[in-house]
Amino acid sequence: MDIASKNVAIITGAAKGIGRAIALRLAEDGFDIAINYRSSSANVKELMDEIENKGCKVIAVQGDVSIFEEAKNIIKRAVEVFKRVDVLVNNAGITRDGLLLRMKENDFDKVIEVNLKGTFNCIRHVSPVMLKQRSGKIINISSVVGITGNAGQVNYSAAKAGIIGITKSTARELASRGINVNAVAPGFIKTDMTNSLSEKIRENTLRTIPLKRFGTVYDVANVVSFLASSDSDYITGQVINIDGGMVM
Ligand SMILES: NC(=O)c1ccc[n+]([C@@H]2O[C@H](COP(=O)([O-])OP(=O)(O)OC[C@H]3O[C@@H](n4cnc5c(N)ncnc54)[C@H](OP(=O)(O)O)[C@@H]3O)[C@@H](O)[C@H]2O)c1
């Protein structure tokens, strides 16, 4: 497939949850879309149809962002088809929660590999494309726990804090070439990731949210849409919390 494109966005881990909402929102904003998924292939066809119904072109690329060569292939496929990449959203992420003294080595490594190294891998491979274009926007999905820490999430909070470091360092490296790099830090957003948490954790968390509700995937997609647009052209190296005031 080789098709002439308008603006193009790649979203990792887009088959469900926040990534799916971002893919649909950026399609509404007029982007052609490359969605990446790892295992949720059953959701992909319906999502592609929804994006096409919005008048946008879409491709789906299977791949594990934590593997350097697979991340390379995700970017390569998008460039082969669309010839450019204007926006990369590093959304793919996992949790493997547990208290420090019980956390298995593999649970630490896996969360770092997917969340942190996966973000590096995709940025590493998209940067040459954006540098050549002399334009681009990279949006990384961090988390409020990367700022505050969280008991039971040593692995996840380390990865999400690392994403903030990657965001600021790459923002500094790429700014002179017209590339903006920002992160969003969602609080508690209703998705499969948080559905598995106990009622007690949910109640305790709700008490810490001044706006008195959990976030929705649309709350995140709205801010990503802004960061993907020219309205945010003078913003780089920033972390925007989307958390109902949980962290301030
Ligand atoms: N929900 C929240 O409250 C919250 C708060 C702060 C930050 N976040 C962050 O927001 C992002 C999206 O989370 P979510 O809540 O939407 O979770 P989710 O519903 O569990 O979705 C996670 C997505 O990541 C994909 N993924 C996981 N490992 C991958 C890999 N190695 N390569 C490619 N894709 C991979 C999954 O794909 P498959 O299903 O195909 O495997 C899935 O589509 C994550 O980075 C998460 O850490 C979420």
The ligand as a MOL file (V3000), in Angstrom:
LIG
                    3D

  0  0  0     0  0            999 V3000
M  V30 BEGIN CTAB
M  V30 COUNTS 48 52 0 0 0
M  V30 BEGIN ATOM
M  V30 1 N -5.4560 3.9440 33.3130 0
M  V30 2 C -4.8180 4.7930 34.0980 0
M  V30 3 O -5.3040 5.1820 35.1790 0
M  V30 4 C -3.4770 5.3230 33.7030 0
M  V30 5 C -2.8920 6.3020 34.5190 0
M  V30 6 C -1.6520 6.8240 34.1670 0
M  V30 7 C -1.0200 6.3800 33.0360 0
M  V30 8 N -1.5930 5.4040 32.2550 0 CHG=1
M  V30 9 C -0.8560 4.9730 31.0900 0
M  V30 10 O -1.6560 5.1080 29.9450 0
M  V30 11 C -1.2480 4.1520 28.9570 0
M  V30 12 C -2.4610 3.3620 28.4750 0
M  V30 13 O -2.9820 2.6530 29.5760 0
M  V30 14 P -4.4990 2.1060 29.6470 0
M  V30 15 O -5.0380 2.5090 30.9600 0
M  V30 16 O -5.2260 2.4440 28.4100 0 CHG=-1
M  V30 17 O -4.1910 0.5400 29.7360 0
M  V30 18 P -4.7330 -0.7290 28.9070 0
M  V30 19 O -6.1860 -0.6020 28.6490 0
M  V30 20 O -4.2210 -1.8940 29.6770 0
M  V30 21 O -3.9610 -0.5930 27.5240 0
M  V30 22 C -2.5890 -0.7590 27.4310 0
M  V30 23 C -2.2380 -0.8830 25.9880 0
M  V30 24 O -0.7980 -1.0450 25.8970 0
M  V30 25 C -0.5430 -2.0700 24.9710 0
M  V30 26 N 0.7380 -2.7350 25.2230 0
M  V30 27 C 1.1520 -3.3310 26.3660 0
M  V30 28 N 2.3860 -3.8340 26.2020 0
M  V30 29 C 2.7530 -3.5440 24.9260 0
M  V30 30 C 3.9130 -3.7890 24.1580 0
M  V30 31 N 4.9670 -4.4390 24.6790 0
M  V30 32 N 3.9650 -3.3530 22.8800 0
M  V30 33 C 2.9040 -2.6970 22.3340 0
M  V30 34 N 1.7800 -2.4380 23.0140 0
M  V30 35 C 1.7000 -2.8570 24.2920 0
M  V30 36 C -1.6850 -3.0390 25.1190 0
M  V30 37 O -1.7610 -3.7860 23.9090 0
M  V30 38 P -2.3230 -5.2790 23.7900 0
M  V30 39 O -3.6200 -5.2950 24.5740 0
M  V30 40 O -2.4790 -5.4500 22.3270 0
M  V30 41 O -1.3000 -6.1860 24.3980 0
M  V30 42 C -2.8560 -2.0970 25.3260 0
M  V30 43 O -3.4120 -1.7090 24.0960 0
M  V30 44 C -0.1850 3.2970 29.6360 0
M  V30 45 O 1.0990 3.7690 29.3210 0
M  V30 46 C -0.4580 3.5190 31.1050 0
M  V30 47 O 0.6760 3.2760 31.8970 0
M  V30 48 C -2.8090 4.8760 32.5750 0
M  V30 END ATOM
M  V30 BEGIN BOND
M  V30 1 1 1 2
M  V30 2 2 2 3
M  V30 3 1 2 4
M  V30 4 1 4 5
M  V30 5 2 4 48
M  V30 6 2 5 6
M  V30 7 1 6 7
M  V30 8 2 7 8
M  V30 9 1 8 9
M  V30 10 1 8 48
M  V30 11 1 9 10
M  V30 12 1 9 46
M  V30 13 1 10 11
M  V30 14 1 11 12
M  V30 15 1 11 44
M  V30 16 1 12 13
M  V30 17 1 13 14
M  V30 18 2 14 15
M  V30 19 1 14 16
M  V30 20 1 14 17
M  V30 21 1 17 18
M  V30 22 2 18 19
M  V30 23 1 18 20
M  V30 24 1 18 21
M  V30 25 1 21 22
M  V30 26 1 22 23
M  V30 27 1 23 24
M  V30 28 1 23 42
M  V30 29 1 24 25
M  V30 30 1 25 26
M  V30 31 1 25 36
M  V30 32 1 26 27
M  V30 33 1 26 35
M  V30 34 2 27 28
M  V30 35 1 28 29
M  V30 36 1 29 30
M  V30 37 2 29 35
M  V30 38 1 30 31
M  V30 39 2 30 32
M  V30 40 1 32 33
M  V30 41 2 33 34
M  V30 42 1 34 35
M  V30 43 1 36 37
M  V30 44 1 36 42
M  V30 45 1 37 38
M  V30 46 2 38 39
M  V30 47 1 38 40
M  V30 48 1 38 41
M  V30 49 1 42 43
M  V30 50 1 44 45
M  V30 51 1 44 46
M  V30 52 1 46 47
M  V30 END BOND
M  V30 END CTAB
M  END
